[in-house]
Amino acid sequence: MEFVYILKCNDGTYYTGHTNNLEERIRRHNKGENTYTKPRRPVELITYLAFSDKYKAFEFEKYLKSGSGKAFCQ
């Protein structure tokens, strides 16, 4: 299972990513193992979607990072 997730950072910004282990990935964000979220900790999981296809998860993450996807998230 692949997950696309949205985190809210401590400074009010959002981070979108994908992983196959959601709990571990969020733990790593909060430990400071990601360049973008490290200075913006702690992070909070806002939502996630599960995909059985890794390619579809990647494409949806890409969409969320586009202009239309950012508007969709608002």
mmCIF file of the N, C-alpha and C atoms, coordinates in Angstrom:
data_MODEL
# 
_entry.id   MODEL 
# 
loop_
_atom_site.group_PDB 
_atom_site.id 
_atom_site.type_symbol 
_atom_site.label_atom_id 
_atom_site.label_alt_id 
_atom_site.label_comp_id 
_atom_site.label_asym_id 
_atom_site.label_entity_id 
_atom_site.label_seq_id 
_atom_site.pdbx_PDB_ins_code 
_atom_site.Cartn_x 
_atom_site.Cartn_y 
_atom_site.Cartn_z 
_atom_site.occupancy 
_atom_site.B_iso_or_equiv 
_atom_site.pdbx_formal_charge 
_atom_site.auth_seq_id 
_atom_site.auth_comp_id 
_atom_site.auth_asym_id 
_atom_site.auth_atom_id 
_atom_site.pdbx_PDB_model_num 
ATOM 1   N N  . MET A 1 1  ? 0.847  -1.178 0.000  1.00 0.00 ? 1  MET A N  1 
ATOM 2   C CA . MET A 1 1  ? 0.000  0.000  0.000  1.00 0.00 ? 1  MET A CA 1 
ATOM 3   C C  . MET A 1 1  ? 0.892  1.241  0.000  1.00 0.00 ? 1  MET A C  1 
ATOM 4   N N  . GLU A 1 2  ? 0.537  2.195  -0.816 1.00 0.00 ? 2  GLU A N  1 
ATOM 5   C CA . GLU A 1 2  ? 1.250  3.472  -0.894 1.00 0.00 ? 2  GLU A CA 1 
ATOM 6   C C  . GLU A 1 2  ? 0.336  4.565  -0.348 1.00 0.00 ? 2  GLU A C  1 
ATOM 7   N N  . PHE A 1 3  ? 0.934  5.532  0.318  1.00 0.00 ? 3  PHE A N  1 
ATOM 8   C CA . PHE A 1 3  ? 0.171  6.620  0.927  1.00 0.00 ? 3  PHE A CA 1 
ATOM 9   C C  . PHE A 1 3  ? 0.670  7.966  0.418  1.00 0.00 ? 3  PHE A C  1 
ATOM 10  N N  . VAL A 1 4  ? -0.261 8.847  0.106  1.00 0.00 ? 4  VAL A N  1 
ATOM 11  C CA . VAL A 1 4  ? 0.041  10.251 -0.164 1.00 0.00 ? 4  VAL A CA 1 
ATOM 12  C C  . VAL A 1 4  ? -0.494 11.000 1.043  1.00 0.00 ? 4  VAL A C  1 
ATOM 13  N N  . TYR A 1 5  ? 0.334  11.866 1.619  1.00 0.00 ? 5  TYR A N  1 
ATOM 14  C CA . TYR A 1 5  ? -0.048 12.515 2.870  1.00 0.00 ? 5  TYR A CA 1 
ATOM 15  C C  . TYR A 1 5  ? 0.220  14.012 2.818  1.00 0.00 ? 5  TYR A C  1 
ATOM 16  N N  . ILE A 1 6  ? -0.512 14.739 3.655  1.00 0.00 ? 6  ILE A N  1 
ATOM 17  C CA . ILE A 1 6  ? -0.321 16.183 3.793  1.00 0.00 ? 6  ILE A CA 1 
ATOM 18  C C  . ILE A 1 6  ? -0.067 16.467 5.264  1.00 0.00 ? 6  ILE A C  1 
ATOM 19  N N  . LEU A 1 7  ? 1.027  17.163 5.520  1.00 0.00 ? 7  LEU A N  1 
ATOM 20  C CA . LEU A 1 7  ? 1.388  17.558 6.878  1.00 0.00 ? 7  LEU A CA 1 
ATOM 21  C C  . LEU A 1 7  ? 1.218  19.057 7.030  1.00 0.00 ? 7  LEU A C  1 
ATOM 22  N N  . LYS A 1 8  ? 0.815  19.486 8.198  1.00 0.00 ? 8  LYS A N  1 
ATOM 23  C CA . LYS A 1 8  ? 0.826  20.917 8.526  1.00 0.00 ? 8  LYS A CA 1 
ATOM 24  C C  . LYS A 1 8  ? 2.037  21.139 9.420  1.00 0.00 ? 8  LYS A C  1 
ATOM 25  N N  . CYS A 1 9  ? 2.878  22.070 9.016  1.00 0.00 ? 9  CYS A N  1 
ATOM 26  C CA . CYS A 1 9  ? 4.097  22.366 9.762  1.00 0.00 ? 9  CYS A CA 1 
ATOM 27  C C  . CYS A 1 9  ? 3.817  23.414 10.835 1.00 0.00 ? 9  CYS A C  1 
ATOM 28  N N  . ASN A 1 10 ? 4.711  23.495 11.792 1.00 0.00 ? 10 ASN A N  1 
ATOM 29  C CA . ASN A 1 10 ? 4.576  24.411 12.921 1.00 0.00 ? 10 ASN A CA 1 
ATOM 30  C C  . ASN A 1 10 ? 4.481  25.877 12.484 1.00 0.00 ? 10 ASN A C  1 
ATOM 31  N N  . ASP A 1 11 ? 5.070  26.216 11.333 1.00 0.00 ? 11 ASP A N  1 
ATOM 32  C CA . ASP A 1 11 ? 5.034  27.606 10.859 1.00 0.00 ? 11 ASP A CA 1 
ATOM 33  C C  . ASP A 1 11 ? 3.814  27.901 9.981  1.00 0.00 ? 11 ASP A C  1 
ATOM 34  N N  . GLY A 1 12 ? 2.881  26.933 9.877  1.00 0.00 ? 12 GLY A N  1 
ATOM 35  C CA . GLY A 1 12 ? 1.662  27.145 9.100  1.00 0.00 ? 12 GLY A CA 1 
ATOM 36  C C  . GLY A 1 12 ? 1.745  26.696 7.656  1.00 0.00 ? 12 GLY A C  1 
ATOM 37  N N  . THR A 1 13 ? 2.921  26.275 7.192  1.00 0.00 ? 13 THR A N  1 
ATOM 38  C CA . THR A 1 13 ? 3.053  25.779 5.824  1.00 0.00 ? 13 THR A CA 1 
ATOM 39  C C  . THR A 1 13 ? 2.620  24.312 5.771  1.00 0.00 ? 13 THR A C  1 
ATOM 40  N N  . TYR A 1 14 ? 2.476  23.813 4.547  1.00 0.00 ? 14 TYR A N  1 
ATOM 41  C CA . TYR A 1 14 ? 2.063  22.427 4.337  1.00 0.00 ? 14 TYR A CA 1 
ATOM 42  C C  . TYR A 1 14 ? 3.138  21.680 3.571  1.00 0.00 ? 14 TYR A C  1 
ATOM 43  N N  . TYR A 1 15 ? 3.214  20.389 3.818  1.00 0.00 ? 15 TYR A N  1 
ATOM 44  C CA . TYR A 1 15 ? 4.164  19.517 3.130  1.00 0.00 ? 15 TYR A CA 1 
ATOM 45  C C  . TYR A 1 15 ? 3.383  18.322 2.600  1.00 0.00 ? 15 TYR A C  1 
ATOM 46  N N  . THR A 1 16 ? 3.600  17.981 1.339  1.00 0.00 ? 16 THR A N  1 
ATOM 47  C CA . THR A 1 16 ? 2.960  16.826 0.719  1.00 0.00 ? 16 THR A CA 1 
ATOM 48  C C  . THR A 1 16 ? 4.029  15.817 0.344  1.00 0.00 ? 16 THR A C  1 
ATOM 49  N N  . GLY A 1 17 ? 3.768  14.554 0.635  1.00 0.00 ? 17 GLY A N  1 
ATOM 50  C CA . GLY A 1 17 ? 4.726  13.510 0.297  1.00 0.00 ? 17 GLY A CA 1 
ATOM 51  C C  . GLY A 1 17 ? 4.034  12.180 0.083  1.00 0.00 ? 17 GLY A C  1 
ATOM 52  N N  . HIS A 1 18 ? 4.834  11.157 -0.238 1.00 0.00 ? 18 HIS A N  1 
ATOM 53  C CA . HIS A 1 18 ? 4.281  9.810  -0.355 1.00 0.00 ? 18 HIS A CA 1 
ATOM 54  C C  . HIS A 1 18 ? 5.251  8.808  0.260  1.00 0.00 ? 18 HIS A C  1 
ATOM 55  N N  . THR A 1 19 ? 4.706  7.691  0.707  1.00 0.00 ? 19 THR A N  1 
ATOM 56  C CA . THR A 1 19 ? 5.492  6.669  1.394  1.00 0.00 ? 19 THR A CA 1 
ATOM 57  C C  . THR A 1 19 ? 4.726  5.352  1.385  1.00 0.00 ? 19 THR A C  1 
ATOM 58  N N  . ASN A 1 20 ? 5.421  4.273  1.720  1.00 0.00 ? 20 ASN A N  1 
ATOM 59  C CA . ASN A 1 20 ? 4.727  2.998  1.908  1.00 0.00 ? 20 ASN A CA 1 
ATOM 60  C C  . ASN A 1 20 ? 4.623  2.636  3.392  1.00 0.00 ? 20 ASN A C  1 
ATOM 61  N N  . ASN A 1 21 ? 5.137  3.514  4.266  1.00 0.00 ? 21 ASN A N  1 
ATOM 62  C CA . ASN A 1 21 ? 5.052  3.304  5.719  1.00 0.00 ? 21 ASN A CA 1 
ATOM 63  C C  . ASN A 1 21 ? 4.755  4.656  6.370  1.00 0.00 ? 21 ASN A C  1 
ATOM 64  N N  . LEU A 1 22 ? 3.495  4.965  6.518  1.00 0.00 ? 22 LEU A N  1 
ATOM 65  C CA . LEU A 1 22 ? 3.065  6.293  6.953  1.00 0.00 ? 22 LEU A CA 1 
ATOM 66  C C  . LEU A 1 22 ? 3.539  6.639  8.361  1.00 0.00 ? 22 LEU A C  1 
ATOM 67  N N  . GLU A 1 23 ? 3.359  5.737  9.309  1.00 0.00 ? 23 GLU A N  1 
ATOM 68  C CA . GLU A 1 23 ? 3.761  6.028  10.694 1.00 0.00 ? 23 GLU A CA 1 
ATOM 69  C C  . GLU A 1 23 ? 5.258  6.308  10.800 1.00 0.00 ? 23 GLU A C  1 
ATOM 70  N N  . GLU A 1 24 ? 6.058  5.489  10.144 1.00 0.00 ? 24 GLU A N  1 
ATOM 71  C CA . GLU A 1 24 ? 7.514  5.671  10.181 1.00 0.00 ? 24 GLU A CA 1 
ATOM 72  C C  . GLU A 1 24 ? 7.913  6.994  9.523  1.00 0.00 ? 24 GLU A C  1 
ATOM 73  N N  . ARG A 1 25 ? 7.265  7.318  8.419  1.00 0.00 ? 25 ARG A N  1 
ATOM 74  C CA . ARG A 1 25 ? 7.619  8.548  7.695  1.00 0.00 ? 25 ARG A CA 1 
ATOM 75  C C  . ARG A 1 25 ? 7.313  9.790  8.531  1.00 0.00 ? 25 ARG A C  1 
ATOM 76  N N  . ILE A 1 26 ? 6.184  9.818  9.206  1.00 0.00 ? 26 ILE A N  1 
ATOM 77  C CA . ILE A 1 26 ? 5.838  10.967 10.049 1.00 0.00 ? 26 ILE A CA 1 
ATOM 78  C C  . ILE A 1 26 ? 6.808  11.063 11.221 1.00 0.00 ? 26 ILE A C  1 
ATOM 79  N N  . ARG A 1 27 ? 7.155  9.911  11.785 1.00 0.00 ? 27 ARG A N  1 
ATOM 80  C CA . ARG A 1 27 ? 8.139  9.892  12.877 1.00 0.00 ? 27 ARG A CA 1 
ATOM 81  C C  . ARG A 1 27 ? 9.459  10.498 12.406 1.00 0.00 ? 27 ARG A C  1 
ATOM 82  N N  . ARG A 1 28 ? 9.882  10.147 11.203 1.00 0.00 ? 28 ARG A N  1 
ATOM 83  C CA . ARG A 1 28 ? 11.141 10.678 10.667 1.00 0.00 ? 28 ARG A CA 1 
ATOM 84  C C  . ARG A 1 28 ? 11.051 12.182 10.407 1.00 0.00 ? 28 ARG A C  1 
ATOM 85  N N  . HIS A 1 29 ? 9.893  12.655 9.956  1.00 0.00 ? 29 HIS A N  1 
ATOM 86  C CA . HIS A 1 29 ? 9.706  14.104 9.788  1.00 0.00 ? 29 HIS A CA 1 
ATOM 87  C C  . HIS A 1 29 ? 9.878  14.800 11.138 1.00 0.00 ? 29 HIS A C  1 
ATOM 88  N N  . ASN A 1 30 ? 9.265  14.262 12.167 1.00 0.00 ? 30 ASN A N  1 
ATOM 89  C CA . ASN A 1 30 ? 9.333  14.897 13.486 1.00 0.00 ? 30 ASN A CA 1 
ATOM 90  C C  . ASN A 1 30 ? 10.692 14.736 14.163 1.00 0.00 ? 30 ASN A C  1 
ATOM 91  N N  . LYS A 1 31 ? 11.505 13.790 13.701 1.00 0.00 ? 31 LYS A N  1 
ATOM 92  C CA . LYS A 1 31 ? 12.873 13.647 14.212 1.00 0.00 ? 31 LYS A CA 1 
ATOM 93  C C  . LYS A 1 31 ? 13.833 14.606 13.508 1.00 0.00 ? 31 LYS A C  1 
ATOM 94  N N  . GLY A 1 32 ? 13.375 15.248 12.429 1.00 0.00 ? 32 GLY A N  1 
ATOM 95  C CA . GLY A 1 32 ? 14.222 16.191 11.713 1.00 0.00 ? 32 GLY A CA 1 
ATOM 96  C C  . GLY A 1 32 ? 15.011 15.576 10.581 1.00 0.00 ? 32 GLY A C  1 
ATOM 97  N N  . GLU A 1 33 ? 14.558 14.462 10.042 1.00 0.00 ? 33 GLU A N  1 
ATOM 98  C CA . GLU A 1 33 ? 15.282 13.769 8.978  1.00 0.00 ? 33 GLU A CA 1 
ATOM 99  C C  . GLU A 1 33 ? 14.863 14.207 7.575  1.00 0.00 ? 33 GLU A C  1 
ATOM 100 N N  . ASN A 1 34 ? 14.119 15.289 7.462  1.00 0.00 ? 34 ASN A N  1 
ATOM 101 C CA . ASN A 1 34 ? 13.712 15.832 6.168  1.00 0.00 ? 34 ASN A CA 1 
ATOM 102 C C  . ASN A 1 34 ? 14.121 17.294 6.122  1.00 0.00 ? 34 ASN A C  1 
ATOM 103 N N  . THR A 1 35 ? 14.760 17.695 5.043  1.00 0.00 ? 35 THR A N  1 
ATOM 104 C CA . THR A 1 35 ? 15.289 19.056 4.918  1.00 0.00 ? 35 THR A CA 1 
ATOM 105 C C  . THR A 1 35 ? 14.214 20.123 5.074  1.00 0.00 ? 35 THR A C  1 
ATOM 106 N N  . TYR A 1 36 ? 13.063 19.949 4.415  1.00 0.00 ? 36 TYR A N  1 
ATOM 107 C CA . TYR A 1 36 ? 12.029 20.984 4.465  1.00 0.00 ? 36 TYR A CA 1 
ATOM 108 C C  . TYR A 1 36 ? 11.373 21.068 5.835  1.00 0.00 ? 36 TYR A C  1 
ATOM 109 N N  . THR A 1 37 ? 11.024 19.931 6.412  1.00 0.00 ? 37 THR A N  1 
ATOM 110 C CA . THR A 1 37 ? 10.262 19.957 7.664  1.00 0.00 ? 37 THR A CA 1 
ATOM 111 C C  . THR A 1 37 ? 11.128 20.092 8.911  1.00 0.00 ? 37 THR A C  1 
ATOM 112 N N  . LYS A 1 38 ? 12.423 19.855 8.798  1.00 0.00 ? 38 LYS A N  1 
ATOM 113 C CA . LYS A 1 38 ? 13.290 19.908 9.985  1.00 0.00 ? 38 LYS A CA 1 
ATOM 114 C C  . LYS A 1 38 ? 13.151 21.217 10.765 1.00 0.00 ? 38 LYS A C  1 
ATOM 115 N N  . PRO A 1 39 ? 13.258 22.393 10.118 1.00 0.00 ? 39 PRO A N  1 
ATOM 116 C CA . PRO A 1 39 ? 13.122 23.636 10.888 1.00 0.00 ? 39 PRO A CA 1 
ATOM 117 C C  . PRO A 1 39 ? 11.668 24.023 11.182 1.00 0.00 ? 39 PRO A C  1 
ATOM 118 N N  . ARG A 1 40 ? 10.727 23.207 10.731 1.00 0.00 ? 40 ARG A N  1 
ATOM 119 C CA . ARG A 1 40 ? 9.301  23.529 10.875 1.00 0.00 ? 40 ARG A CA 1 
ATOM 120 C C  . ARG A 1 40 ? 8.576  22.543 11.794 1.00 0.00 ? 40 ARG A C  1 
ATOM 121 N N  . ARG A 1 41 ? 9.326  21.827 12.602 1.00 0.00 ? 41 ARG A N  1 
ATOM 122 C CA . ARG A 1 41 ? 8.741  20.837 13.519 1.00 0.00 ? 41 ARG A CA 1 
ATOM 123 C C  . ARG A 1 41 ? 8.094  21.513 14.709 1.00 0.00 ? 41 ARG A C  1 
ATOM 124 N N  . PRO A 1 42 ? 7.126  20.830 15.325 1.00 0.00 ? 42 PRO A N  1 
ATOM 125 C CA . PRO A 1 42 ? 6.585  19.521 14.948 1.00 0.00 ? 42 PRO A CA 1 
ATOM 126 C C  . PRO A 1 42 ? 5.615  19.636 13.778 1.00 0.00 ? 42 PRO A C  1 
ATOM 127 N N  . VAL A 1 43 ? 5.418  18.511 13.110 1.00 0.00 ? 43 VAL A N  1 
ATOM 128 C CA . VAL A 1 43 ? 4.454  18.463 12.013 1.00 0.00 ? 43 VAL A CA 1 
ATOM 129 C C  . VAL A 1 43 ? 3.247  17.655 12.457 1.00 0.00 ? 43 VAL A C  1 
ATOM 130 N N  . GLU A 1 44 ? 2.106  17.964 11.848 1.00 0.00 ? 44 GLU A N  1 
ATOM 131 C CA . GLU A 1 44 ? 0.852  17.287 12.185 1.00 0.00 ? 44 GLU A CA 1 
ATOM 132 C C  . GLU A 1 44 ? 0.257  16.697 10.911 1.00 0.00 ? 44 GLU A C  1 
ATOM 133 N N  . LEU A 1 45 ? -0.136 15.450 10.960 1.00 0.00 ? 45 LEU A N  1 
ATOM 134 C CA . LEU A 1 45 ? -0.776 14.808 9.812  1.00 0.00 ? 45 LEU A CA 1 
ATOM 135 C C  . LEU A 1 45 ? -2.176 15.390 9.643  1.00 0.00 ? 45 LEU A C  1 
ATOM 136 N N  . ILE A 1 46 ? -2.437 15.977 8.482  1.00 0.00 ? 46 ILE A N  1 
ATOM 137 C CA . ILE A 1 46 ? -3.745 16.559 8.186  1.00 0.00 ? 46 ILE A CA 1 
ATOM 138 C C  . ILE A 1 46 ? -4.649 15.510 7.542  1.00 0.00 ? 46 ILE A C  1 
ATOM 139 N N  . THR A 1 47 ? -4.123 14.825 6.522  1.00 0.00 ? 47 THR A N  1 
ATOM 140 C CA . THR A 1 47 ? -4.894 13.788 5.835  1.00 0.00 ? 47 THR A CA 1 
ATOM 141 C C  . THR A 1 47 ? -3.958 12.890 5.052  1.00 0.00 ? 47 THR A C  1 
ATOM 142 N N  . TYR A 1 48 ? -4.462 11.745 4.661  1.00 0.00 ? 48 TYR A N  1 
ATOM 143 C CA . TYR A 1 48 ? -3.709 10.853 3.789  1.00 0.00 ? 48 TYR A CA 1 
ATOM 144 C C  . TYR A 1 48 ? -4.685 10.060 2.933  1.00 0.00 ? 48 TYR A C  1 
ATOM 145 N N  . LEU A 1 49 ? -4.200 9.583  1.804  1.00 0.00 ? 49 LEU A N  1 
ATOM 146 C CA . LEU A 1 49 ? -4.970 8.718  0.919  1.00 0.00 ? 49 LEU A CA 1 
ATOM 147 C C  . LEU A 1 49 ? -4.132 7.482  0.647  1.00 0.00 ? 49 LEU A C  1 
ATOM 148 N N  . ALA A 1 50 ? -4.776 6.330  0.584  1.00 0.00 ? 50 ALA A N  1 
ATOM 149 C CA . ALA A 1 50 ? -4.087 5.068  0.333  1.00 0.00 ? 50 ALA A CA 1 
ATOM 150 C C  . ALA A 1 50 ? -4.303 4.648  -1.123 1.00 0.00 ? 50 ALA A C  1 
ATOM 151 N N  . PHE A 1 51 ? -3.239 4.148  -1.740 1.00 0.00 ? 51 PHE A N  1 
ATOM 152 C CA . PHE A 1 51 ? -3.274 3.683  -3.123 1.00 0.00 ? 51 PHE A CA 1 
ATOM 153 C C  . PHE A 1 51 ? -2.673 2.284  -3.186 1.00 0.00 ? 51 PHE A C  1 
ATOM 154 N N  . SER A 1 52 ? -3.254 1.431  -4.009 1.00 0.00 ? 52 SER A N  1 
ATOM 155 C CA . SER A 1 52 ? -2.672 0.102  -4.202 1.00 0.00 ? 52 SER A CA 1 
ATOM 156 C C  . SER A 1 52 ? -1.595 0.142  -5.281 1.00 0.00 ? 52 SER A C  1 
ATOM 157 N N  . ASP A 1 53 ? -1.574 1.199  -6.067 1.00 0.00 ? 53 ASP A N  1 
ATOM 158 C CA . ASP A 1 53 ? -0.636 1.351  -7.176 1.00 0.00 ? 53 ASP A CA 1 
ATOM 159 C C  . ASP A 1 53 ? 0.345  2.488  -6.875 1.00 0.00 ? 53 ASP A C  1 
ATOM 160 N N  . LYS A 1 54 ? 1.632  2.174  -6.829 1.00 0.00 ? 54 LYS A N  1 
ATOM 161 C CA . LYS A 1 54 ? 2.659  3.173  -6.511 1.00 0.00 ? 54 LYS A CA 1 
ATOM 162 C C  . LYS A 1 54 ? 2.669  4.308  -7.537 1.00 0.00 ? 54 LYS A C  1 
ATOM 163 N N  . TYR A 1 55 ? 2.486  3.981  -8.804 1.00 0.00 ? 55 TYR A N  1 
ATOM 164 C CA . TYR A 1 55 ? 2.497  4.991  -9.857 1.00 0.00 ? 55 TYR A CA 1 
ATOM 165 C C  . TYR A 1 55 ? 1.348  5.982  -9.671 1.00 0.00 ? 55 TYR A C  1 
ATOM 166 N N  . LYS A 1 56 ? 0.164  5.483  -9.330 1.00 0.00 ? 56 LYS A N  1 
ATOM 167 C CA . LYS A 1 56 ? -0.983 6.378  -9.117 1.00 0.00 ? 56 LYS A CA 1 
ATOM 168 C C  . LYS A 1 56 ? -0.756 7.277  -7.903 1.00 0.00 ? 56 LYS A C  1 
ATOM 169 N N  . ALA A 1 57 ? -0.122 6.737  -6.871 1.00 0.00 ? 57 ALA A N  1 
ATOM 170 C CA . ALA A 1 57 ? 0.200  7.549  -5.691 1.00 0.00 ? 57 ALA A CA 1 
ATOM 171 C C  . ALA A 1 57 ? 1.157  8.672  -6.080 1.00 0.00 ? 57 ALA A C  1 
ATOM 172 N N  . PHE A 1 58 ? 2.182  8.332  -6.851 1.00 0.00 ? 58 PHE A N  1 
ATOM 173 C CA . PHE A 1 58 ? 3.153  9.333  -7.288 1.00 0.00 ? 58 PHE A CA 1 
ATOM 174 C C  . PHE A 1 58 ? 2.477  10.409 -8.137 1.00 0.00 ? 58 PHE A C  1 
ATOM 175 N N  . GLU A 1 59 ? 1.609  10.005 -9.043 1.00 0.00 ? 59 GLU A N  1 
ATOM 176 C CA . GLU A 1 59 ? 0.906  10.964 -9.900 1.00 0.00 ? 59 GLU A CA 1 
ATOM 177 C C  . GLU A 1 59 ? -0.013 11.875 -9.081 1.00 0.00 ? 59 GLU A C  1 
ATOM 178 N N  . PHE A 1 60 ? -0.680 11.319 -8.072 1.00 0.00 ? 60 PHE A N  1 
ATOM 179 C CA . PHE A 1 60 ? -1.561 12.145 -7.246 1.00 0.00 ? 60 PHE A CA 1 
ATOM 180 C C  . PHE A 1 60 ? -0.747 13.124 -6.401 1.00 0.00 ? 60 PHE A C  1 
ATOM 181 N N  . GLU A 1 61 ? 0.388  12.684 -5.885 1.00 0.00 ? 61 GLU A N  1 
ATOM 182 C CA . GLU A 1 61 ? 1.268  13.600 -5.148 1.00 0.00 ? 61 GLU A CA 1 
ATOM 183 C C  . GLU A 1 61 ? 1.709  14.743 -6.062 1.00 0.00 ? 61 GLU A C  1 
ATOM 184 N N  . LYS A 1 62 ? 2.082  14.402 -7.282 1.00 0.00 ? 62 LYS A N  1 
ATOM 185 C CA . LYS A 1 62 ? 2.500  15.417 -8.253 1.00 0.00 ? 62 LYS A CA 1 
ATOM 186 C C  . LYS A 1 62 ? 1.362  16.412 -8.512 1.00 0.00 ? 62 LYS A C  1 
ATOM 187 N N  . TYR A 1 63 ? 0.144  15.908 -8.630 1.00 0.00 ? 63 TYR A N  1 
ATOM 188 C CA . TYR A 1 63 ? -1.023 16.770 -8.833 1.00 0.00 ? 63 TYR A CA 1 
ATOM 189 C C  . TYR A 1 63 ? -1.204 17.715 -7.648 1.00 0.00 ? 63 TYR A C  1 
ATOM 190 N N  . LEU A 1 64 ? -1.100 17.194 -6.422 1.00 0.00 ? 64 LEU A N  1 
ATOM 191 C CA . LEU A 1 64 ? -1.287 18.037 -5.237 1.00 0.00 ? 64 LEU A CA 1 
ATOM 192 C C  . LEU A 1 64 ? -0.246 19.150 -5.159 1.00 0.00 ? 64 LEU A C  1 
ATOM 193 N N  . LYS A 1 65 ? 0.932  18.913 -5.727 1.00 0.00 ? 65 LYS A N  1 
ATOM 194 C CA . LYS A 1 65 ? 1.990  19.923 -5.696 1.00 0.00 ? 65 LYS A CA 1 
ATOM 195 C C  . LYS A 1 65 ? 1.853  20.930 -6.839 1.00 0.00 ? 65 LYS A C  1 
ATOM 196 N N  . SER A 1 66 ? 0.919  20.685 -7.759 1.00 0.00 ? 66 SER A N  1 
ATOM 197 C CA . SER A 1 66 ? 0.690  21.614 -8.871 1.00 0.00 ? 66 SER A CA 1 
ATOM 198 C C  . SER A 1 66 ? -0.218 22.749 -8.412 1.00 0.00 ? 66 SER A C  1 
ATOM 199 N N  . GLY A 1 67 ? -0.388 23.741 -9.246 1.00 0.00 ? 67 GLY A N  1 
ATOM 200 C CA . GLY A 1 67 ? -1.270 24.861 -8.921 1.00 0.00 ? 67 GLY A CA 1 
ATOM 201 C C  . GLY A 1 67 ? -2.702 24.413 -8.659 1.00 0.00 ? 67 GLY A C  1 
ATOM 202 N N  . SER A 1 68 ? -3.227 23.541 -9.517 1.00 0.00 ? 68 SER A N  1 
ATOM 203 C CA . SER A 1 68 ? -4.593 23.034 -9.335 1.00 0.00 ? 68 SER A CA 1 
ATOM 204 C C  . SER A 1 68 ? -4.708 22.214 -8.062 1.00 0.00 ? 68 SER A C  1 
ATOM 205 N N  . GLY A 1 69 ? -3.703 21.413 -7.786 1.00 0.00 ? 69 GLY A N  1 
ATOM 206 C CA . GLY A 1 69 ? -3.717 20.586 -6.583 1.00 0.00 ? 69 GLY A CA 1 
ATOM 207 C C  . GLY A 1 69 ? -3.669 21.414 -5.319 1.00 0.00 ? 69 GLY A C  1 
ATOM 208 N N  . LYS A 1 70 ? -2.884 22.478 -5.338 1.00 0.00 ? 70 LYS A N  1 
ATOM 209 C CA . LYS A 1 70 ? -2.819 23.360 -4.164 1.00 0.00 ? 70 LYS A CA 1 
ATOM 210 C C  . LYS A 1 70 ? -4.172 24.016 -3.924 1.00 0.00 ? 70 LYS A C  1 
ATOM 211 N N  . ALA A 1 71 ? -4.856 24.405 -5.009 1.00 0.00 ? 71 ALA A N  1 
ATOM 212 C CA . ALA A 1 71 ? -6.194 24.988 -4.875 1.00 0.00 ? 71 ALA A CA 1 
ATOM 213 C C  . ALA A 1 71 ? -7.170 23.941 -4.342 1.00 0.00 ? 71 ALA A C  1 
ATOM 214 N N  . PHE A 1 72 ? -7.038 22.703 -4.794 1.00 0.00 ? 72 PHE A N  1 
ATOM 215 C CA . PHE A 1 72 ? -7.876 21.604 -4.329 1.00 0.00 ? 72 PHE A CA 1 
ATOM 216 C C  . PHE A 1 72 ? -7.723 21.406 -2.821 1.00 0.00 ? 72 PHE A C  1 
ATOM 217 N N  . CYS A 1 73 ? -6.519 21.536 -2.320 1.00 0.00 ? 73 CYS A N  1 
ATOM 218 C CA . CYS A 1 73 ? -6.239 21.330 -0.890 1.00 0.00 ? 73 CYS A CA 1 
ATOM 219 C C  . CYS A 1 73 ? -6.797 22.448 -0.018 1.00 0.00 ? 73 CYS A C  1 
ATOM 220 N N  . GLN A 1 74 ? -6.999 23.620 -0.590 1.00 0.00 ? 74 GLN A N  1 
ATOM 221 C CA . GLN A 1 74 ? -7.514 24.741 0.185  1.00 0.00 ? 74 GLN A CA 1 
ATOM 222 C C  . GLN A 1 74 ? -8.939 24.452 0.547  1.00 0.00 ? 74 GLN A C  1 
# 
